[in-house]
Every structure is written in C-alpha cells, then in structure tokens.
Amino acid sequence: MYSSTITSKGQVTIPADLRQALDLQPGDKVAFEAIDHKILIFKKKDDISQAFGMFKVEKKILLKDIQKAIEKGYGDDRN
C-alpha cells in the first residue's frame, strides 16, 4: 500500500510505481471516483474528438451521403 500527503492546495503525489503501472505521463488526465469512503483513480482515455483533423481525407463526405448509407444499412452485420 502506498501513501501520500495532501497539500494545502488539495494536491497529492502519485507514487512512481503506480504512475508506471498505469503508464501515467506528465500532462495525462485522470478521473476520480469515490466509492465506500475510498477514492479510485483512473487514467482517462482520449476523447475521440481529439482525433478530428488528424487524418487527411481525399474526398469530403456529405451528411446526405452518410444518411443514405445508414438507410441502406451499410455496416450493419445483422443483414
């Protein structure tokens, strides 16, 4: 078990072994959850919206084309 002291600003240091185990890097985001008087900490997964604009697209896709594809059931494994 690890321990840390809460600073006057409410900050704590995550021990190096735990940072390595969770692959936490400077600038990473974490989430907290309180359950039964315990605090759980999770590494936040990247938001998909951060990926927008990362990839070059040869052809622009219009909303009407997406709607047509949905209506036709493209990508639906149930057919």
GROMACS elastic network, one bead per residue, 0.5 to 0.9 nm:
[ bonds ]
;  ai    aj funct       b0    kb
    2    14     6  0.88113   500
    2    15     6  0.71578   500
    2    18     6  0.88101   500
    3    13     6  0.89648   500
    3    14     6  0.86679   500
    3    15     6  0.80221   500
    4    12     6  0.61397   500
    4    13     6  0.61619   500
    4    14     6  0.73701   500
    4    15     6  0.77977   500
    5    11     6  0.81873   500
    5    12     6  0.60306   500
    5    13     6  0.75680   500
    6     9     6  0.77583   500
    6    10     6  0.54864   500
    6    11     6  0.54379   500
    6    12     6  0.50072   500
    6    13     6  0.81490   500
    7    10     6  0.51288   500
    7    11     6  0.51794   500
    7    12     6  0.65189   500
    8    11     6  0.73864   500
   13    16     6  0.87345   500
   14    17     6  0.84146   500
   14    18     6  0.66346   500
   14    19     6  0.64190   500
   15    18     6  0.54708   500
   15    19     6  0.63321   500
   15    20     6  0.87880   500
   16    20     6  0.61236   500
   16    21     6  0.85373   500
   17    20     6  0.52057   500
   17    21     6  0.61552   500
   17    22     6  0.87253   500
   18    22     6  0.61351   500
   18    23     6  0.82161   500
   18    24     6  0.82471   500
   19    22     6  0.52906   500
   19    23     6  0.57200   500
   19    25     6  0.74033   500
   20    24     6  0.62928   500
   20    25     6  0.83940   500
   21    24     6  0.78353   500
   22    42     6  0.82744   500
   22    43     6  0.69893   500
   23    43     6  0.83702   500
   24    27     6  0.85099   500
   24    28     6  0.62467   500
   24    29     6  0.84594   500
   24    30     6  0.86294   500
   24    43     6  0.70898   500
   25    28     6  0.55338   500
   25    29     6  0.89479   500
   26    29     6  0.88200   500
   28    43     6  0.74976   500
   28    44     6  0.77028   500
   29    42     6  0.87250   500
   29    43     6  0.63002   500
   29    44     6  0.54995   500
   29    45     6  0.81502   500
   29    46     6  0.87787   500
   30    41     6  0.65876   500
   30    42     6  0.54346   500
   30    45     6  0.86039   500
   31    40     6  0.81709   500
   31    41     6  0.56710   500
   31    42     6  0.51234   500
   31    43     6  0.63334   500
   31    44     6  0.59439   500
   32    39     6  0.65537   500
   32    40     6  0.55689   500
   32    42     6  0.64160   500
   33    38     6  0.81715   500
   33    39     6  0.56341   500
   33    40     6  0.50992   500
   33    41     6  0.65726   500
   33    42     6  0.83044   500
   34    37     6  0.64047   500
   34    38     6  0.55107   500
   34    40     6  0.62441   500
   34    41     6  0.89890   500
   35    38     6  0.52117   500
   35    39     6  0.63903   500
   35    40     6  0.74827   500
   36    39     6  0.83730   500
   42    45     6  0.88994   500
   44    47     6  0.85671   500
   46    49     6  0.84324   500
   46    50     6  0.72287   500
   46    51     6  0.87548   500
   47    50     6  0.57049   500
   47    51     6  0.77744   500
   48    51     6  0.55180   500
   48    52     6  0.74213   500
   49    52     6  0.55378   500
   50    53     6  0.82211   500
   50    54     6  0.83522   500
   51    54     6  0.55441   500
   51    55     6  0.80199   500
   52    55     6  0.74630   500
   53    56     6  0.72070   500
   53    57     6  0.89726   500
   57    60     6  0.66833   500
   61    64     6  0.84866   500
   61    65     6  0.66644   500
   61    66     6  0.72400   500
   62    65     6  0.52580   500
   62    66     6  0.65189   500
   62    67     6  0.88173   500
   63    66     6  0.50531   500
   63    67     6  0.62020   500
   63    68     6  0.86502   500
   64    67     6  0.50372   500
   64    68     6  0.61868   500
   64    69     6  0.86549   500
   65    68     6  0.50680   500
   65    69     6  0.62147   500
   65    70     6  0.86346   500
   66    69     6  0.51102   500
   66    70     6  0.62347   500
   66    71     6  0.86738   500
   67    70     6  0.50526   500
   67    71     6  0.61959   500
   67    72     6  0.86665   500
   68    71     6  0.50412   500
   68    72     6  0.62091   500
   68    73     6  0.86204   500
   69    72     6  0.50903   500
   69    73     6  0.62206   500
   69    74     6  0.55390   500
   69    75     6  0.85460   500
   70    73     6  0.50186   500
   70    74     6  0.60392   500
   70    75     6  0.81552   500
   70    76     6  0.86812   500
   71    74     6  0.78555   500
   73    76     6  0.54119   500
   73    77     6  0.87145   500
   73    79     6  0.78601   500
   74    77     6  0.84491   500
   75    78     6  0.89697   500
   76    79     6  0.63367   500
